[in-house]
Amino acid sequence: MRKTLLLLSVFWLSWLPAAAQAASTVLVFGDSLSAGYGIARQDAWPSLLETRLKDSGYSHAVVNASISGETTAGGRSRLPAALQQHRPKVVVIELGANDGLRGLPIAAMRDNLEAMIKTSQQAGARVLLIGMRIPPNYGRDYTEKFAATFSELAQAHKTALVPFLFEGFALRTDAFQADRLHPTAASQPLMLDTIWKQLKPLLR
């Protein structure tokens, strides 16, 4: 009887559609740049990513756990629970911009990002780290060290890296909302294209 039930279970699972079977998860862990600040959430790049994955034949689900105003310290404290809940195959870390805009210590930012990378990798996930650049409000030394942190961490921990989220449109005023900090809905596909180049190899 037990053998018969096992065979029936295997048979049933083999006929389930792909969407009904457990899909791999891409966890987006970011700030307002990924949360869709100032625009409809469905227009934000993580939502566009979900559509692209489906259209490209991937079964991955996207969980957008981004929070506007989030710092690396906040992300570090939230990540373990998110990893346990969603068990992602890929973690996209898009944090640091708020640390830089507030002039927070770069050493602390680096430590927080490094902890998130390690925690994600220990949970069995591949990591995509997204870099950011900031205006020189706090001086050249701070600005340069801030930008270099992302590439240094990616190299040290062998993660994929998007060097700059605003690549190709950072100097276009029409690409940003009135605050000149958050990209418009029209800029979201540009961000997705930049991310996709580094994300796609991690989906295999």
C-alpha positions in Angstrom: 0.0 0.0 0.0 2.8 2.4 1.0 4.6 1.7 -2.3 1.5 2.3 -4.3 0.9 5.7 -2.6 4.5 6.7 -3.3 4.2 5.8 -6.9 1.0 7.8 -7.2 2.6 10.8 -5.5 5.5 10.8 -8.0 3.1 10.4 -10.9 1.0 13.4 -9.7 4.0 15.6 -9.1 5.3 14.9 -12.6 2.1 16.3 -14.1 2.0 19.4 -12.0 2.5 22.6 -14.1 5.8 24.4 -13.5 4.1 27.3 -11.8 2.6 24.9 -9.2 5.9 23.3 -8.3 8.3 25.0 -5.9 9.9 27.9 -7.8 13.3 29.3 -7.1 13.2 32.7 -5.5 15.1 35.9 -6.2 15.1 38.0 -3.1 15.5 41.7 -3.7 16.8 43.4 -0.6 17.1 47.1 -1.1 15.9 50.6 -0.3 13.7 53.1 -2.1 15.5 52.6 -5.4 14.1 49.1 -5.4 10.9 49.7 -3.4 9.5 51.9 -6.2 9.5 55.2 -4.3 7.3 57.8 -6.0 6.0 55.5 -8.7 3.5 52.6 -8.9 5.0 49.5 -7.4 4.3 47.5 -10.6 6.5 49.9 -12.5 9.5 49.4 -10.2 12.3 47.3 -11.7 11.7 44.3 -9.4 8.2 44.0 -10.8 9.6 44.3 -14.3 12.1 41.6 -13.4 9.3 39.3 -12.5 7.7 39.8 -15.9 11.0 39.4 -17.7 11.7 36.1 -15.9 8.3 34.8 -16.9 8.6 35.9 -20.5 12.1 34.4 -20.7 10.9 31.0 -19.5 12.3 31.1 -16.0 10.2 29.7 -13.1 11.8 32.0 -10.6 9.6 34.1 -8.3 10.6 37.5 -7.2 10.2 38.7 -3.6 10.8 42.4 -3.2 11.7 43.0 0.5 12.9 46.5 -0.1 12.0 49.4 2.2 12.3 53.1 1.5 14.9 54.8 3.7 16.6 51.5 4.6 20.3 51.6 5.6 22.8 48.7 5.6 22.4 48.4 9.3 18.6 48.0 8.9 19.1 45.5 6.1 21.5 43.5 8.1 19.1 43.1 11.0 16.2 42.1 8.7 18.0 39.7 6.4 18.3 36.5 8.5 14.5 36.3 8.9 13.9 37.0 5.2 16.4 34.2 4.3 14.6 31.8 6.6 11.2 32.7 5.3 11.9 32.8 1.5 14.9 30.5 1.1 16.1 32.3 -2.0 18.4 30.9 -4.6 19.6 34.5 -5.4 19.8 37.5 -3.2 20.1 41.0 -4.8 21.6 43.4 -2.3 20.9 47.0 -3.2 21.8 49.0 -0.1 24.2 51.7 0.9 22.8 54.8 -0.8 21.2 56.0 2.4 24.4 55.4 4.4 26.2 57.6 1.9 23.6 60.3 1.7 23.7 60.6 5.5 27.5 60.5 5.7 27.5 57.4 7.9 30.9 55.7 8.5 32.0 53.7 5.5 33.7 51.1 7.7 30.3 50.3 9.2 28.6 50.2 5.8 31.2 47.8 4.6 30.9 45.6 7.7 27.1 45.5 7.3 27.3 44.6 3.5 29.9 42.0 4.2 27.8 40.4 6.9 24.8 40.3 4.5 26.9 38.7 1.8 28.2 36.1 4.1 24.8 35.3 5.6 23.3 34.9 2.2 26.1 32.7 0.9 25.9 30.5 4.1 22.2 30.1 3.4 23.1 28.7 0.0 22.1 31.7 -2.1 24.1 33.3 -4.9 24.6 37.1 -4.3 24.3 40.0 -6.7 25.7 43.2 -5.1 24.5 46.5 -6.6 26.9 49.4 -6.4 26.0 53.1 -6.0 27.8 56.4 -6.3 27.0 59.6 -4.4 27.6 63.3 -4.9 30.8 64.7 -3.4 29.0 66.4 -0.5 31.3 64.8 2.1 34.5 65.3 0.2 36.5 63.4 -2.4 38.0 60.9 0.0 34.6 59.8 1.3 33.0 59.7 -2.1 35.8 57.5 -3.6 35.9 55.1 -0.7 32.1 54.8 -0.8 32.1 53.8 -4.5 35.1 51.4 -4.1 33.5 49.5 -1.3 31.1 47.6 -3.5 33.7 46.3 -6.0 36.1 45.4 -3.2 33.5 43.4 -1.4 32.4 41.7 -4.6 35.9 40.7 -5.4 36.7 39.5 -1.8 33.6 37.3 -1.6 33.3 36.3 -5.3 29.9 37.8 -5.8 28.4 39.2 -9.0 28.5 43.0 -9.2 26.5 45.8 -10.8 29.1 48.6 -10.5 26.5 51.4 -10.7 22.8 51.2 -10.7 22.3 54.4 -12.7 24.7 53.4 -15.4 23.9 55.2 -18.7 21.4 57.8 -17.3 22.9 59.3 -14.1 23.5 62.7 -15.6 20.0 62.9 -17.3 17.8 65.2 -15.2 14.7 64.0 -17.1 15.4 60.4 -15.8 14.7 61.4 -12.2 11.8 62.6 -10.2 11.6 66.2 -8.8 13.8 65.2 -5.8 16.6 64.4 -8.3 17.4 61.3 -6.3 14.8 58.7 -7.4 14.5 57.5 -11.0 11.2 57.9 -12.8 9.0 55.0 -14.0 10.5 55.5 -17.5 14.0 54.8 -16.1 13.1 51.5 -14.4 13.6 49.4 -17.6 17.1 50.9 -17.9 17.9 49.8 -14.4 16.6 46.4 -15.1 18.7 46.0 -18.2 21.8 46.9 -16.2 20.9 44.4 -13.5 19.8 41.7 -15.9 23.3 41.4 -17.4 24.7 40.3 -14.1 21.7 38.5 -12.7 21.0 36.2 -15.6 24.1 34.0 -15.2 23.1 33.4 -11.5 19.7 31.9 -12.5 21.0 28.7 -13.9 
